Amino acid sequence: MSLAIKAVLLTLLAFHIGAASARDVHILVVGDQSSANCHAHRYGPVPGVFVLGVDGQERQAADPLPWADCEGGSIWIPLAARLIKQTGVNKVVLLPVAISGVKAKDWKEGPAATRLSAALALAKAKKIGFDYALWQQGRSDADTAASEYSEFMRKTIRATSLIVKVDKWLVAESGTCPDKTAKIINISQKRMGQQFLLNRLPGASDAGLSSMEQLSDCSFSMQGQERMAQRWIDAMRSADALSRMYKRETLIEFFK
């Protein structure tokens, strides 16, 4: 292959990456109560932030979000608002499938699996692909063996990606609460988030939140919701940078 053709293809890749901010972004969330509407502050509608309803219609997002448990607030509306403000995307569409008390294994069988299957079937019917799928699961897995957690996390991620297109999976370092001893789960999460060639990348961490941010019942205060939203934005930016690096390295290696 000529140097001229290589240069053109590399230029096209750089243009595609540079134009990525001027687009709509679709975000899938899979997780437990930390991902649900179980937090202190309810957010109202924000321009450009939408949610896919259970009827398949897009509408402006407001807490409590559909598909997720509890009647409080979430971290996803402030995340989407920050994404628009900080990166210049046009619109963010959320699909947060989150159930309080769910364990990793429950995403493969039972009510959690049924809800996730329904959400994915709806997205597939609407021909929706996801720029980011966020796995934030671990609050209820204190007694889950590391091998079991890893197995069901991997199976859920793989099965989801076979149904709908997912550009990047971001895996949160989400610990159990209030018990902080189940660090083995965090190791499993970190390993899954380092499978770069499969577009599985590190997500946000809920470690180190203050007592003003994470309350005694393990929910987030408004301050904590904002902090977690920004941590997810930072994780998305890092994931995008890692993805660009691997695409460039792979393309350059292919053309050698």
C-alpha positions, 0 to 999 in steps of 0.5 A: 500500500502506498504512503499516499493511501496510508496518509489519506486513511490516517487523516480520515481517522483523525477527522472522524475522531475530531468530529465525535463531539458534534453528535448525539450520544446514547448511554446504557446503564446496567447496575444496582441501587447506586445506578438507580433513583435511590439518591437524595436529589431529584433532577428536573429536565435539562435541555438536551437530556432525554431518556428512552421510556418504557413505551419506546418514546424519547422524552426529556429526562427527569428523576425518577428515571424509567427502567430504574428502581426507587423514587429519588434521584440519580447520577445520570441527569447531571452526568448528561448535563455535564457531558453536553456542557463539557464536550459539546455533544448535541443530545444525550439519550439515557437508558438506565436499567438499574435495580436496588439489591440486585447481584451480578448473577441476577442479570442473567436470570430473574426479574433483573434479566427480564427488565434488561432484556425488555430494554435491549429489545426496545433499543434494538427495535428502535435501531439504537446503538450505544456510545457508552454502556456503563456497568456500575454494580457491586453494592450487593455483592459482598458475599459473591465470590470473585470468580462468580462475579467475574463470570456473570459480569462477563456474560452480561456484557457479552450477551448485551453486546450481541443484542445491541451495538455498544461502542465502549463498555466502561466498568465502574470500580463499585464497592460494597457498602457499608461493608468496604472489605470486598476488595476482591470484587474491585479487582474483578472490575479492574480486570474487566475494564482493562480488556482494551481490545474488546473495548472494555475500559475503566469506569468511575470509582466510588472510592474515597467519597466523604461522609457529606457525599455518601450518606449512612444508608450508602446513597449519594447526597446531591454533592455525591451525585455531582461528584460521581457524575464528574467521575464518569465524565472523566472516565469517558474522556479517558476511555475515548483517549485509550480507544483512539490510541489503540485504533491508531496503533492498530491502524499504523501496525496494519499499514507497516 
